[in-house]
């Protein structure tokens, strides 16, 4: 007679350490394995909680960053307005209408006075 194959995906194969018809509580290997599994579940639960906390913090930081990025165009427009206002107040002419001399002179840019030959 052919052996039937179980279609249950949750069926765990029998461990070679388990003695048939012996309760798990009296099998030291099974008890140790169960204890390790419980410890791992606790660790996984703690790590999941930490990941959820990190996700929350990242969401808060993302919202703050989005707020900063959204404020950049407004601040840029304000800065351009201030620069335009400052530039409009500065005039290249002295109060008498005579052009102010530049901060550099002809001799500083390498030109020689016309009387030197």
C-alpha positions in Angstrom: 0.0 0.0 0.0 1.4 3.5 -0.9 2.0 6.0 1.8 -0.4 9.0 1.7 1.1 12.5 1.7 -0.5 15.1 4.0 -1.6 18.3 2.3 -1.4 20.2 5.5 1.4 22.8 5.1 1.4 23.4 8.9 2.3 19.8 9.7 5.7 19.8 11.2 7.8 16.7 10.5 8.4 14.5 13.6 11.7 15.4 15.3 14.2 12.6 15.5 14.7 13.4 19.2 11.1 12.8 20.2 10.4 9.4 21.5 7.0 8.1 20.1 4.1 8.2 22.5 6.2 10.2 25.1 4.7 13.5 26.3 6.6 16.6 25.5 7.0 17.6 29.1 9.1 14.6 29.9 11.3 14.9 26.8 14.2 17.2 27.8 15.0 18.0 24.1 11.5 19.1 23.4 11.2 21.2 26.6 14.5 22.9 25.7 13.4 23.5 22.2 10.1 25.0 23.4 11.9 27.3 25.9 14.2 28.5 23.1 11.3 29.1 20.8 9.5 31.2 23.6 12.7 33.2 24.1 13.0 33.8 20.4 9.4 35.0 20.3 10.0 37.4 23.1 13.1 38.8 21.3 11.2 39.1 18.0 8.3 40.9 19.8 10.8 43.4 21.4 12.5 44.0 18.1 9.1 44.5 16.4 8.2 47.1 19.1 11.5 48.9 18.5 11.0 48.9 14.8 7.5 50.4 15.3 9.0 53.1 17.6 11.6 53.9 14.9 9.0 54.1 12.3 7.0 56.5 14.4 10.2 58.7 14.9 10.9 58.6 11.2 7.4 59.7 10.4 7.8 62.6 12.7 11.1 63.6 11.2 9.7 63.2 7.7 6.8 65.6 8.6 9.3 68.1 10.0 11.5 67.9 6.9 8.4 68.3 4.6 7.5 71.5 6.6 11.0 72.8 6.2 11.1 72.1 2.4 7.7 73.7 2.0 8.9 76.9 3.7 11.9 77.3 1.4 10.1 79.0 -1.5 8.5 81.5 0.9 11.8 82.3 2.6 13.5 82.6 -0.8 10.8 85.0 -2.0 11.3 87.1 1.2 15.1 87.1 0.7 14.8 88.2 -2.9 12.4 91.0 -1.9 14.8 92.2 0.8 17.7 92.1 -1.7 15.7 94.0 -4.3 14.8 96.7 -1.7 18.4 97.1 -0.6 19.6 97.3 -4.2 16.9 100.0 -4.9 18.1 102.0 -2.0 21.8 102.0 -3.1 22.5 104.3 -6.0 25.7 104.5 -8.1 25.5 108.3 -7.9 26.6 110.5 -5.1 24.0 112.9 -3.7 25.1 115.6 -6.2 24.5 113.4 -9.2 28.2 112.9 -9.8 29.2 109.3 -10.3 31.2 107.9 -7.4 34.6 106.6 -8.2 34.9 102.9 -8.2 36.7 101.0 -5.5 39.5 100.2 -8.0 41.6 102.5 -10.1 43.1 102.2 -13.6 46.6 101.5 -12.1 45.2 98.5 -10.2 44.0 96.8 -13.3 47.3 97.2 -15.1 46.7 100.3 -17.2 49.5 102.9 -17.3 48.8 106.6 -17.0 48.8 108.3 -20.4 51.8 110.6 -19.5 54.2 107.7 -19.1 55.7 106.6 -22.3 
